[in-house]
Amino acid sequence: MTLLALAHDWAAKIGASVTALTVDHGLRPESGIEAAQVADWCREHGVAHETLVWEGDKPDKGIQAAARAARYALLEDWCRVRSHTELLVAHSQNDQAETFLMRMNRGSGIDGLAAMPLVSFHDGVRLIRPLLTVPRPRIEATADARSLKPVSDPSNLDRRYARVRMRDNLKLLDARGVSVEAIAGTARIFGKMRAVRERAIAALAGDILVLHREGYAEIAREDFAGADREPAGGLVAAVLMSVGGLEYAPRRERLDRLMGDMLHNSDFRPRTLGNCVISTRGDHFLIRREHRTIRHGLSVEPGRRVVWDGRFTVEFAPDPRIGASGYSLKPLGEDGWRYIVSISARANLRDYRDIPGPVRYALPAIWQGEKVVEVPHLGYFFGQAVEKITKTAEFRSRQLIAGHTFWVV
């Protein structure tokens, strides 16, 4: 509520406007009432408001991580559909310190210990944390001074969750002279180190990496062997995240083992890590998505823009007939490949010979029942009811290889 009030004041001063977004996760009976309370405040103060609902089945385990992923997907999708480029969230200095301690407890390296950036980029949406240096008590005092009544989530007191336990540990540390400010300041130091490291990774990527539009990567083996170990390891982690559709890199010890084999094993054999298969192709390492682990299927809705499998941004054509045709977005797979090859004489199939065979299986495809009707990256289309189902289908990159370095507050 404090961020909402401050953003509303700021927007009024510069002649802009804000829209408040509340996510109702549907995990507690009171959540709908709490969302309505925020909507009432917004209505009284002339602020546009929308409630976004997390629908569908909820997992029995890992509920906080699943809720977080669903929350950001709802918020960011709302922004993209309306061409809004800035999304403000209310993470505080305390949240930063908690994140740092949780990652330190997991044995994270530089990237993890940098904690949260001031600004991060998500497919055209800038996620901004304007209160990241502000202590939580100061935010609460501001709310009291403005007679705001923030809605309290009982799960923030539930010690079954790791973040809640770390929050309690933070209080103990503060009582012993290790302040929230000092811990967050340490995260800031790691953030600066991460930014320097990412610039080095970007420079190395420009020399030895080819990232293909079909969602796979090739790294020149000889040049990789001659590169400095630190940026080379960072590059491999970034490629695995991008090609594997991951939010976080694989654990450091597993990355170290992979790096050792890539650098010192002349008889390198294919292996898997981070949703990817790493193998060799001539004088290059080939990194591709492990197609058999893809479980991401979506129904096709006219005009909708989605992120599929964490790897591709797909926008469907606005033709209303699409929604009534039973189309779904799924991986092509081996069965789909055999299907389109069997009718390729009748289909407009782009020359695919330069694309490694298993890479094709992980491509996004439009299915109608047991039939494949479109594979954008192969130039394949065999629909009848409409001219085209996808408007765009572009490989996305979460990491520095997309051009953004860690933004330190």
C-alpha positions as CSV (number, residue, x, y, z in Angstrom):
1,M,0.0,0.0,0.0
2,T,2.9,2.4,0.7
3,L,4.4,1.9,-2.7
4,L,0.9,2.4,-4.3
5,A,0.4,5.7,-2.4
6,L,3.9,7.0,-3.3
7,A,3.6,6.0,-6.9
8,H,0.2,7.7,-7.1
9,D,1.7,10.9,-5.7
10,W,4.7,10.7,-8.1
11,A,2.5,10.1,-11.1
12,A,0.2,13.0,-10.3
13,K,3.2,15.4,-10.1
14,I,4.5,14.4,-13.6
15,G,1.1,14.1,-15.2
16,A,1.2,10.3,-15.5
17,S,-1.1,7.6,-14.2
18,V,-0.7,4.3,-12.4
19,T,-2.7,1.1,-12.3
20,A,-2.7,-1.0,-9.2
21,L,-2.6,-4.7,-9.7
22,T,-3.6,-7.1,-7.0
23,V,-3.0,-10.9,-7.4
24,D,-5.5,-13.1,-5.7
25,H,-3.7,-16.5,-5.4
26,G,-6.9,-18.2,-4.1
27,L,-4.9,-19.9,-1.4
28,R,-7.0,-18.6,1.5
29,P,-10.7,-17.9,1.9
30,E,-9.9,-14.3,2.8
31,S,-7.9,-13.5,-0.3
32,G,-10.8,-12.2,-2.3
33,I,-11.9,-9.9,0.5
34,E,-8.4,-8.5,0.8
35,A,-8.2,-7.8,-2.9
36,A,-11.5,-6.0,-2.7
37,Q,-10.1,-3.8,0.2
38,V,-7.3,-2.7,-2.0
39,A,-9.7,-2.0,-4.9
40,D,-11.9,0.1,-2.5
41,W,-8.9,2.2,-1.5
42,C,-8.0,2.7,-5.1
43,R,-11.5,3.7,-6.0
44,E,-11.6,6.3,-3.2
45,H,-8.3,7.9,-4.4
46,G,-9.0,7.8,-8.1
47,V,-6.5,5.0,-8.9
48,A,-7.2,2.4,-11.6
49,H,-7.2,-1.1,-10.2
50,E,-7.4,-4.6,-11.4
51,T,-7.5,-8.0,-9.6
52,L,-5.6,-10.8,-11.3
53,V,-6.7,-14.3,-10.2
54,W,-4.4,-17.4,-10.1
55,E,-6.7,-20.0,-11.5
56,G,-6.3,-23.8,-11.8
57,D,-5.0,-26.5,-9.6
58,K,-2.5,-25.5,-6.9
59,P,0.5,-27.8,-6.0
60,D,0.8,-29.6,-2.7
61,K,4.5,-28.9,-2.4
62,G,6.6,-25.8,-3.2
63,I,3.5,-23.6,-2.9
64,Q,5.4,-20.4,-2.3
65,A,7.7,-20.8,-5.3
66,A,4.7,-21.8,-7.5
67,A,2.7,-18.8,-6.2
68,R,5.6,-16.5,-7.0
69,A,6.0,-17.8,-10.5
70,A,2.2,-17.5,-11.1
71,R,2.1,-14.0,-9.6
72,Y,4.9,-12.6,-11.9
73,A,3.4,-14.4,-14.9
74,L,0.1,-12.7,-14.3
75,L,1.6,-9.3,-13.7
76,E,4.0,-9.3,-16.6
77,D,1.4,-10.7,-19.0
78,W,-1.0,-8.0,-18.0
79,C,1.7,-5.4,-18.8
80,R,2.6,-6.9,-22.2
81,V,-0.9,-7.2,-23.4
82,R,-1.4,-3.5,-22.8
83,S,2.1,-2.4,-23.9
84,H,3.0,-1.1,-20.4
85,T,6.7,-1.3,-19.9
86,E,7.2,-0.5,-16.2
87,L,6.1,-2.8,-13.3
88,L,6.8,-1.5,-9.8
89,V,7.1,-4.0,-6.9
90,A,7.6,-3.2,-3.2
91,H,10.7,-5.2,-2.2
92,S,12.4,-3.5,0.7
93,Q,15.9,-3.5,2.2
94,N,14.8,-6.3,4.5
95,D,13.7,-8.4,1.6
96,Q,17.1,-7.9,0.1
97,A,18.9,-9.0,3.2
98,E,16.7,-12.0,3.6
99,T,17.4,-13.0,0.0
100,F,21.1,-12.6,0.5
101,L,21.1,-14.8,3.6
102,M,19.0,-17.5,2.0
103,R,21.3,-17.7,-1.0
104,M,24.4,-17.7,1.2
105,N,22.8,-20.6,3.1
106,R,22.5,-22.5,-0.2
107,G,26.1,-21.9,-1.1
108,S,25.4,-19.5,-4.0
109,G,28.2,-17.8,-5.9
110,I,28.5,-14.2,-7.0
111,D,25.3,-14.1,-9.0
112,G,23.1,-15.4,-6.2
113,L,24.8,-13.3,-3.5
114,A,24.1,-10.2,-5.5
115,A,20.4,-10.8,-4.5
116,M,17.9,-8.6,-6.3
117,P,18.7,-5.9,-8.9
118,L,17.1,-2.5,-8.8
119,V,15.8,-3.1,-12.3
120,S,15.4,-6.4,-14.2
121,F,14.1,-7.0,-17.7
122,H,11.4,-9.6,-18.6
123,D,10.4,-9.7,-22.3
124,G,9.7,-6.0,-22.7
125,V,8.7,-5.3,-19.1
126,R,11.0,-3.6,-16.7
127,L,10.6,-4.9,-13.2
128,I,11.5,-2.0,-10.9
129,R,12.1,-2.1,-7.1
130,P,12.1,1.6,-6.0
131,L,12.1,0.7,-2.3
132,L,15.0,-1.7,-2.3
133,T,17.2,0.5,-0.1
134,V,14.4,1.4,2.3
135,P,14.1,-0.5,5.6
136,R,10.8,-2.2,6.3
137,P,10.2,-0.2,9.5
138,R,10.4,3.1,7.6
139,I,7.9,1.8,5.0
140,E,5.6,0.8,7.8
141,A,6.0,4.2,9.5
142,T,5.1,5.9,6.2
143,A,2.0,3.8,6.0
144,D,1.0,4.8,9.6
145,A,1.7,8.5,8.9
146,R,-0.6,8.4,5.9
147,S,-3.3,6.3,7.7
148,L,-2.9,3.4,5.3
149,K,-4.0,0.0,6.4
150,P,-1.8,-2.6,4.6
151,V,-3.3,-6.0,4.2
152,S,-1.3,-8.6,6.2
153,D,-0.8,-12.1,4.8
154,P,-0.8,-14.8,7.5
155,S,1.6,-16.8,5.5
156,N,4.3,-14.2,6.3
157,L,4.3,-15.6,9.8
158,D,4.2,-19.3,8.9
159,R,7.6,-20.8,9.9
160,R,7.1,-23.7,7.5
161,Y,8.5,-21.4,4.8
162,A,12.2,-20.8,4.6
163,R,11.9,-17.0,4.0
164,V,9.8,-16.6,7.2
165,R,12.5,-18.6,9.2
166,M,15.2,-16.4,7.7
167,R,13.3,-13.3,8.6
168,D,13.4,-14.4,12.2
169,N,17.1,-15.1,12.0
170,L,17.6,-11.6,10.6
171,K,16.1,-10.2,13.8
172,L,18.5,-12.3,15.9
173,L,21.4,-11.1,13.9
174,D,20.3,-7.5,14.2
175,A,20.1,-7.9,18.0
176,R,23.7,-9.0,17.9
177,G,24.9,-6.1,15.9
178,V,24.7,-7.4,12.4
179,S,22.2,-5.0,10.9
180,V,19.9,-5.3,7.9
181,E,21.6,-2.4,6.3
182,A,25.0,-4.1,6.6
183,I,23.8,-7.3,5.1
184,A,22.0,-5.5,2.2
185,G,25.2,-3.5,1.7
186,T,27.2,-6.7,1.3
187,A,24.7,-7.8,-1.3
188,R,25.3,-4.5,-3.1
189,I,29.1,-5.3,-3.2
190,F,28.3,-8.6,-4.8
191,G,26.0,-6.9,-7.2
192,K,28.8,-4.7,-8.4
193,M,31.0,-7.7,-8.8
194,R,28.3,-9.5,-10.8
195,A,27.9,-6.5,-13.1
196,V,31.6,-6.5,-13.9
197,R,31.5,-10.3,-14.4
198,E,28.5,-10.0,-16.7
199,R,30.3,-7.5,-18.9
200,A,33.2,-9.9,-19.2
201,I,30.8,-12.7,-20.1
202,A,29.2,-10.5,-22.8
203,A,32.5,-9.8,-24.4
204,L,33.4,-13.5,-24.4
205,A,30.0,-14.4,-25.8
206,G,30.6,-12.1,-28.7
207,D,33.8,-14.0,-29.6
208,I,32.9,-17.7,-29.1
209,L,29.1,-18.1,-28.9
210,V,26.5,-18.5,-31.6
211,L,22.9,-18.4,-30.3
212,H,20.5,-19.7,-32.9
213,R,16.9,-18.4,-33.4
214,E,15.7,-22.0,-33.0
215,G,16.7,-22.0,-29.4
216,Y,20.1,-23.8,-29.3
217,A,23.7,-22.6,-28.9
218,E,27.1,-23.5,-30.2
219,I,30.4,-22.6,-28.4
220,A,33.7,-22.8,-30.2
221,R,35.7,-25.5,-28.3
222,E,39.2,-24.2,-29.0
223,D,38.4,-20.6,-28.1
224,F,36.5,-21.8,-25.0
225,A,39.5,-23.8,-23.8
226,G,41.7,-20.6,-24.0
227,A,39.2,-18.3,-22.2
228,D,39.5,-17.3,-18.6
229,R,37.8,-19.8,-16.3
230,E,35.5,-17.3,-14.5
231,P,33.7,-15.7,-17.5
232,A,33.8,-19.1,-19.4
233,G,31.8,-20.7,-16.5
234,G,29.5,-17.7,-16.4
235,L,28.8,-18.0,-20.1
236,V,28.0,-21.7,-19.8
237,A,25.6,-21.0,-16.9
238,A,23.9,-18.2,-18.9
239,V,23.5,-20.4,-22.0
240,L,22.0,-23.2,-19.9
241,M,19.5,-20.8,-18.4
242,S,18.5,-19.4,-21.8
243,V,18.4,-22.7,-23.7
244,G,16.9,-24.6,-20.8
245,G,14.3,-21.9,-20.0
246,L,15.5,-21.6,-16.4
247,E,15.1,-18.8,-13.9
248,Y,18.2,-19.8,-12.0
249,A,21.4,-21.4,-12.9
250,P,22.2,-25.1,-12.0
251,R,24.0,-25.6,-8.7
252,R,27.6,-24.5,-8.7
253,E,29.1,-27.9,-8.0
254,R,27.3,-29.4,-11.0
255,L,28.4,-26.5,-13.2
256,D,32.0,-27.0,-11.9
257,R,31.9,-30.7,-12.9
258,L,30.6,-29.8,-16.4
259,M,33.2,-27.1,-16.8
260,G,36.0,-29.5,-15.9
261,D,34.8,-32.0,-18.5
262,M,34.4,-29.3,-21.2
263,L,37.9,-28.0,-20.6
264,H,39.9,-31.1,-20.0
265,N,38.1,-34.1,-21.5
266,S,39.0,-34.5,-25.2
267,D,36.6,-37.5,-25.4
268,F,33.6,-35.4,-24.3
269,R,30.4,-37.4,-24.2
270,P,26.8,-36.0,-24.2
271,R,25.4,-35.2,-20.8
272,T,22.4,-33.3,-19.4
273,L,22.2,-30.4,-17.0
274,G,19.6,-27.7,-16.5
275,N,17.0,-29.0,-18.9
276,C,19.7,-29.2,-21.6
277,V,21.8,-31.7,-23.5
278,I,25.4,-30.7,-23.9
279,S,27.3,-32.5,-26.7
280,T,29.8,-31.8,-29.4
281,R,29.3,-31.0,-33.1
282,G,32.5,-30.8,-35.1
283,D,34.7,-28.2,-33.3
284,H,31.9,-26.8,-31.3
285,F,30.0,-27.6,-28.1
286,L,26.3,-27.9,-28.9
287,I,23.8,-27.0,-26.2
288,R,20.1,-27.8,-26.8
289,R,16.9,-28.2,-24.9
290,E,16.2,-31.7,-23.7
291,H,12.9,-32.2,-25.5
292,R,11.7,-35.2,-23.6
293,T,11.3,-33.2,-20.4
294,I,9.1,-30.5,-21.9
295,R,5.7,-30.5,-20.2
296,H,4.5,-27.1,-21.3
297,G,1.3,-27.1,-23.3
298,L,-1.0,-24.1,-23.8
299,S,-4.4,-23.6,-25.4
300,V,-4.3,-21.1,-28.3
301,E,-6.2,-17.8,-27.7
302,P,-6.5,-15.1,-30.4
303,G,-4.2,-12.2,-29.9
304,R,-2.6,-13.6,-26.8
305,R,1.1,-13.3,-26.1
306,V,2.7,-16.0,-24.0
307,V,6.1,-17.2,-22.9
308,W,6.3,-20.9,-23.7
309,D,8.7,-23.3,-21.9
310,G,10.6,-20.3,-20.6
311,R,12.3,-20.1,-24.0
312,F,10.0,-18.7,-26.7
313,T,7.8,-15.7,-26.8
314,V,4.8,-16.6,-28.9
315,E,2.1,-14.2,-30.1
316,F,-1.0,-15.7,-31.6
317,A,-2.8,-14.0,-34.6
318,P,-5.9,-12.0,-33.6
319,D,-8.2,-14.0,-35.9
320,P,-11.2,-15.0,-33.7
321,R,-11.6,-18.3,-35.6
322,I,-8.4,-19.5,-33.9
323,G,-10.0,-19.8,-30.5
324,A,-12.7,-22.2,-31.8
325,S,-10.5,-24.6,-33.7
326,G,-9.1,-26.6,-30.8
327,Y,-5.4,-25.5,-31.4
328,S,-2.8,-26.1,-28.7
329,L,0.9,-25.0,-28.4
330,K,3.2,-27.9,-27.6
331,P,6.7,-29.2,-28.5
332,L,7.0,-30.7,-31.9
333,G,8.5,-33.9,-30.5
334,E,9.6,-36.9,-32.5
335,D,6.0,-37.9,-33.4
336,G,5.3,-34.4,-34.7
337,W,8.5,-34.4,-36.8
338,R,7.6,-37.8,-38.3
339,Y,4.1,-36.4,-39.1
340,I,5.3,-33.3,-40.9
341,V,7.9,-35.2,-42.8
342,S,5.2,-37.7,-44.0
343,I,3.2,-34.9,-45.6
344,S,6.1,-32.5,-46.4
345,A,5.5,-32.9,-50.1
346,R,2.2,-31.0,-49.6
347,A,3.6,-28.6,-47.0
348,N,5.6,-25.5,-47.3
349,L,8.6,-26.8,-45.3
350,R,11.6,-24.5,-45.1
351,D,15.1,-26.1,-45.6
352,Y,15.8,-27.6,-42.2
353,R,19.0,-29.5,-42.9
354,D,21.2,-27.1,-40.9
355,I,19.2,-27.6,-37.8
356,P,20.5,-30.5,-35.7
357,G,17.9,-33.3,-35.5
358,P,17.0,-33.3,-31.8
359,V,16.7,-29.4,-31.8
360,R,13.7,-29.7,-34.1
361,Y,11.9,-31.9,-31.5
362,A,12.0,-29.0,-28.9
363,L,10.6,-26.4,-31.2
364,P,7.2,-24.8,-30.5
365,A,4.4,-26.3,-32.7
366,I,0.7,-25.7,-33.1
367,W,-1.3,-29.0,-32.8
368,Q,-4.9,-29.7,-33.6
369,G,-5.6,-33.1,-32.0
370,E,-3.1,-35.5,-33.5
371,K,-2.1,-33.2,-36.4
372,V,0.7,-30.7,-36.5
373,V,-0.6,-27.6,-38.3
374,E,2.2,-25.1,-37.8
375,V,5.9,-25.0,-36.9
376,P,7.0,-21.3,-37.3
377,H,10.7,-22.0,-37.1
378,L,10.5,-24.6,-40.0
379,G,8.2,-22.4,-42.1
380,Y,5.7,-25.2,-41.9
381,F,2.0,-24.5,-42.1
382,F,-0.8,-26.9,-43.0
383,G,-3.9,-25.2,-41.7
384,Q,-7.1,-24.8,-43.5
385,A,-9.5,-22.7,-41.5
386,V,-7.1,-19.7,-41.1
387,E,-4.1,-18.2,-42.9
388,K,-1.8,-18.2,-40.0
389,I,-2.0,-19.1,-36.3
390,T,1.1,-17.5,-34.8
391,K,2.0,-13.9,-35.4
392,T,5.5,-14.2,-34.0
393,A,7.5,-16.9,-32.3
394,E,10.9,-15.6,-31.0
395,F,13.6,-17.2,-28.9
396,R,14.1,-15.3,-25.7
397,S,17.2,-15.0,-23.5
398,R,17.0,-14.3,-19.8
399,Q,20.6,-13.6,-19.3
400,L,23.4,-11.2,-20.1
401,I,23.6,-12.8,-23.6
402,A,20.5,-10.8,-24.2
403,G,22.3,-7.6,-23.5
404,H,21.4,-6.5,-19.9
405,T,23.8,-6.4,-17.0
406,F,22.9,-6.5,-13.3
407,W,21.5,-3.2,-12.2
408,V,22.9,-2.2,-8.7
409,V,21.0,0.3,-6.7
